[in-house]
Amino acid sequence: MPVIHIVLVKVKQSVLSNGFDELKSKCEELKDLPIAKSKATEIKWGPPAYPGRNEGYNWGV
């Protein structure tokens, strides 16, 4: 049975407007970690799929 793990974060507006490219790069690098390569079948990241239900979180991995 697969395990689905979700990490929700509140990214500050200053990061969204100033360091967002670095954040995207770091999220992409998660796929290259040895544990991710051996255990994860898929890693996705992005904004909330259901904005009305995000309770203040604006990013998820």
Secondary structure, DSSP 8 states (H G I E B T S, - for coil): -------EE---HHHHHHTHHHHHHHHHHGGGSHHHHHH-S----BS-SSGGGSTT--EE-
